């Protein structure tokens, strides 16, 4: 997923994507703590995807394109 693809989404879709990625990240962190993590690269990938979503959300807020300012 690229930032350009994310910019096409609405704020609500971005919030949903943020929740989804946060949940996945939480699950992978649990797997890491218990020694069940199969792919450490997936953890890094999720963190970067979440950062992209948050960046695009912030860009939209700053541009005035957000329906509301809270997460």
Protein Blocks (a to p, Z undefined) as FASTA:
>chain_A
ZZklmmmpcfklmmmmmmmmmmmmmmmmmmmmnopafblmlmmmmmmmmmmmmmmmmmmm
mnopafbfbZZ
